[in-house]
Amino acid sequence: MGTAVIDRYVTDLGARLQGSKKQVRDLLTETRDSLADATEAHVGRGLTEQEAQERAVEEFGPVREIANEYQAELAVAYGTRTLVWLAIVLPLMHMAWEYGRMLLIGPWQDFATMPPAWYLFIAKANDLISGIASGVALVTLVLGRVLARKYDSKRLAKIGAGVALTAVGAVFLGNVSIILATAHLDVARLAQSLPMTIASVITWIVIVRLGLLARRCLSCATIVA
């Protein structure tokens, strides 16, 4: 009967948390261990097992409050993970794409017909967006570390989530713009090289993955009261 008190508490707590499965599992294990230690201490003071576990749960705190504290921690961790991915993956993806384009297609001036100025502007803007998104993610990471001791972690988690989602959204729009521009200019250029077509597919898989991470990050942050 006593075990059901802790089990019910931990199950209720786990149902309220969103984030990395491993981190959630670690937090719940830590909670269960703390409750077990507190229960053992209360039994040593003369309480029954049932009374000891009820007292341990009561002292640990209401599920809603503990879940809110844990969720803030999970949101910060998930946000950090997402921003790290943005700061590292976007530059690598851009460099790989540019290297592949230069190797397999060649510089713009090697085209039979030099692309118009408006197309080059969109291409350069797309490159710039990727760099800015990566830089903003990196700056947010650094500032988050610096401000963590001064500001509420819940607020920082929401800021990080907002930055991540905005950055991925900007990269998404940039890539859509260059695809539409290329199709308008010469649709055949979208599939003029099989390796570059494969690279494009991989790029979109990465963007979608980053988008899912950013959305999950925002979900984790916004459920924090």
N, C-alpha and C positions, 0 to 999 in steps of 0.2 A: 504493500500500500504506500509506504514511504517513498519508494523509488518512483512511483507514478507522479509524485509532486515535482521532482526535478525533471523527469522526462517531459511532463506536460509543459513546464516552464521553458525548457530548451527548445521543444518543438514549436511552441508559440513564438519564441524569439526568432528561430530560424525562418519561420514563415513570413516574417516582416522584413527580412534582409534581402538586398539585391547587390550583386557584385561578383567578384571572382569566386568560383565555387570553392577553390582551395582556401582562400582567405575566410570565407564564411564558415567553412568546416573547422578551420583553426580557431576562430573566435568561439564557436559553439563548444569545441573541445575544451578550450580554456575556461569557458563559463561552467561547464559541467565539472571540471576538476576543482574549480574554486568552490562550487557549491558542495562538492563531496568533502573537501577539506573542512569547510565551515560546519557541515553536518557532523563530521567526526569530532570536532571540537565541542559542539553542543552535547553530543552523546556523552562525552567525557565529563561534562558538567552535570549529568544526571537526567537529561531529557530522553524521552523515548525516541526511537528512530524516526517515527512519524513527526513528532513535535520538533525534532532537531532539523529535519529537512524543511519543514514549514518555516521555521525561524530563519534558516539559511536563505531561503528564497525571499523572505520578507526583507532581510537585511541587504540582500544583493540589490534590490530595487525593483520598481514596477517594470514590467516587460516593455511598455511603451517608451519609457525614458531610456532604458538600456538600449533598446533597438535604435532609438534616435541617435544615441552616442556612437554606437557601432556603425550605423549607416553612414554617418559623417566620415568616419575613418575609412570605410569601404569606398565611399565616393572619392575621397582624396586619392586613395591608392589607384583606383580605376582611372581617374583623371590623369594622374601622373603617367600611368602606363600608356594611355592614349596619346598624350602629348609627346612622350618619348618616341613612339612610333612615327608620329608626324614629323618630328625634328630629324629623324634618321632616314626614314623610308623615302620621303619626298625628294630630298637631294639625290639620293642614290638612284631613284627611279628616273629623275630628270637627266642625270649624267649618262645612265645606260641608254636612254632614248636618244640623246644627242649623239653619243658615240655611234650608235647603230645607224642613225640617219646619215652621219658624215661618212661612215664606212660603206653602207649599202646603197645610199642614194646620192650623196655628195652635197657640197655647198649649194646655196641658193643660186649662185651665179652659174652653176653647171647645168641648170635646167635649160631645156630647149627654149623656153620662154620664161624670162624673169618674172616671178610673181609680182603682182601689183603692190603698191605701197600699203594699201589698206590691209592686204593679206599679211604682209610682213609685220605690220603693226599688231594685228591680232596674235600672230605667232609669238612675237616678242612679249606681248602682254601676258600671254599664257605662261611663258617661261618665268616672267617676273612674279606672277601670282604664286607659282609653286615655291619660288624662293622666299617670298614674303610670308607665306603660310608657314613654311618651315622655321623661319626666323622668329615669327610671332610665337610659335609653339615653344621654341627654345627660351625666349625671353620670359614667357609665362612660367615655365618650369623654374627658372632661376629666381624670378620674383616670388614665386610661391614658396620656395625654400626660405627666402629671406624674410618674408612676411608671415610665415607660419606661426612664429612665436608671438606676433603682435595682433593678428586678426583671427576671427572665428574661422575654424577649419570648414564649417558648413558653407560660409560665404565663399571661401577660396575654392571649394569643390564646385560650386555653381559657376563661378567665374571660369575655372578651368574647362568645365563642360561646355560653356558657351563659346569659348575660344576655339575648342576642338571642333565643334559642330560648324562654326563659321568658317574655319580654315578649310575643312573638307568640302563645305558647300562652295567656297570660292574656287577650289581646285576642280571640282566637278563642273562648274559653269565654264571655267577656262577651257577645259578639254572638250566640252560640248561645242563651245564657240569655234574652236579650231577645226573640229570635224565638220561642222556646218559650213564654215568658210571654205574648207577644202572641197567639199561636195559642190558648193556653188561655183568655185573656180574651175574644177576639173574632177569629176567624180571618180575618174579612173585612177587618180593619184591615191585614193583611199586603199587601193589594193595592188599597187605597183610592185610590191616586194613582199613575198611570203614571210620572211623573217620579221619584217617590220609590222606586218599584220598580226603575227603572233605576239610581238612585243606590245602592240596596241591592246590586244585582248588581255594580256597579263597586266598592263597598266590599269585597265578598267576593273579587273578583279581586285587589284590592290586598292583602288579608289573605293570600291564597294565595301571592301573589308574595313577600311578606315572609317567609312561612313557608318557602318554597323557599330564599330567601337565607339565612335563619337555619340551616336544615339543612345547606346547603352550607358555611356558615361553620363549623359544628360539625365537619363532615367534614374540612375543611381543618386544623382545630386538633387533632383527635384522632389524626391520623396522624403528628403530630410526636412523635418519640421522647423 
